[in-house]
Each structure stands twice: as structure tokens, then as C-alpha cells.
Amino acid sequence: MTKYDELMAVERLTISLDADLAEAIRVAAEADADNVSSWIADASRRRLSREGLRAVIKDWEDIHGEITAEEMAAARKWLYG
């Protein structure tokens, strides 16, 4: 583990990706004016957030029942106008 500053400890990982995926990530990171490590870290955070949200929804549905299509439509309207 490497410490870049007092607020963030980082760990170097080695990963293997399909060559086309790796190239797409490089292109996307460059388009976002980001480096590949930051781009992958951001994508990973988003995925973990979605998984956390899924767990919250499952817990809610365990108590209140499955979310209906009408409730989903109302939520989308509230979110997107």
C-alpha cells in the first residue's frame, strides 16, 4: 500500500482485461480528461453504490412488498421531471 497524502491510502492492483475493453477504458478515461486508475476507481465506486442501493430496495421490499410499476413510474417522474 502506498500513501500519496495524509487523506488517501492507495493500493496497487494488477488486473487482466479483454484487450478491447482495456482500449475502451483508455479512450473513455482520456475523453474524461482522467487517468485510467481514476476512471476505473470511479466506475467501481458507482457499481458498489448500485449494489448498496439494491440491498436497500430488497430490505424495503421485504418489509413493504414488491415495488409496483406505478410506484416506479412515480419515482421516475419525481427524479426526471
C-alpha positions as CSV (number, residue, x, y, z in Angstrom):
1,M,0.0,0.0,0.0
2,T,1.3,3.4,-0.9
3,K,0.3,6.6,0.9
4,Y,0.0,9.6,-1.5
5,D,-1.1,12.0,1.1
6,E,-2.4,12.1,4.6
7,L,-6.0,11.6,3.4
8,M,-5.8,8.8,0.9
9,A,-4.1,5.5,1.1
10,V,-3.9,3.6,-2.1
11,E,-3.2,0.0,-3.1
12,R,-1.8,-1.1,-6.4
13,L,-3.8,-3.8,-8.1
14,T,-2.9,-5.8,-11.2
15,I,-6.0,-6.8,-13.3
16,S,-6.5,-8.6,-16.6
17,L,-9.0,-7.3,-19.1
18,D,-10.1,-8.2,-22.6
19,A,-8.0,-6.1,-25.0
20,D,-11.0,-4.3,-26.5
21,L,-12.3,-3.4,-23.0
22,A,-8.9,-2.1,-22.0
23,E,-8.8,0.1,-25.0
24,A,-12.3,1.3,-24.5
25,I,-11.4,2.3,-20.9
26,R,-8.3,4.1,-22.1
27,V,-10.4,6.1,-24.6
28,A,-13.1,6.9,-22.1
29,A,-10.6,8.0,-19.5
30,E,-8.9,10.3,-22.0
31,A,-12.2,11.7,-23.1
32,D,-13.0,12.5,-19.4
33,A,-9.5,14.1,-19.0
34,D,-8.8,11.4,-16.4
35,N,-6.2,8.7,-15.9
36,V,-7.2,5.0,-16.2
37,S,-6.8,4.4,-12.5
38,S,-9.1,7.2,-11.5
39,W,-11.6,6.2,-14.2
40,I,-11.7,2.6,-13.0
41,A,-11.9,3.7,-9.4
42,D,-14.9,5.9,-10.2
43,A,-16.6,3.1,-12.2
44,S,-16.0,0.8,-9.3
45,R,-17.5,3.2,-6.8
46,R,-20.6,3.6,-8.9
47,R,-21.1,-0.2,-9.1
48,L,-20.7,-0.6,-5.4
49,S,-23.2,2.2,-4.8
50,R,-25.7,0.5,-7.1
51,E,-25.2,-2.8,-5.2
52,G,-25.8,-0.9,-2.0
53,L,-29.0,0.6,-3.4
54,R,-30.2,-2.8,-4.5
55,A,-29.7,-4.1,-0.9
56,V,-31.7,-1.1,0.4
57,I,-34.5,-1.8,-2.1
58,K,-34.5,-5.5,-1.2
59,D,-34.8,-4.7,2.5
60,W,-37.6,-2.3,1.8
61,E,-39.5,-4.8,-0.3
62,D,-39.0,-7.5,2.3
63,I,-41.0,-5.2,4.7
64,H,-43.4,-3.5,2.4
65,G,-43.8,-5.8,-0.6
66,E,-42.5,-5.5,-4.2
67,I,-42.4,-2.1,-5.6
68,T,-45.1,-1.7,-8.2
69,A,-44.9,-0.4,-11.7
70,E,-46.9,2.6,-10.6
71,E,-44.5,3.4,-7.8
72,M,-41.6,3.1,-10.2
73,A,-43.3,5.5,-12.7
74,A,-43.9,8.0,-9.9
75,A,-40.3,7.7,-8.7
76,R,-39.0,8.3,-12.3
77,K,-41.3,11.3,-12.7
78,W,-40.1,12.7,-9.4
79,L,-36.4,12.1,-10.4
80,Y,-36.5,13.2,-14.0
81,G,-39.5,15.6,-14.1
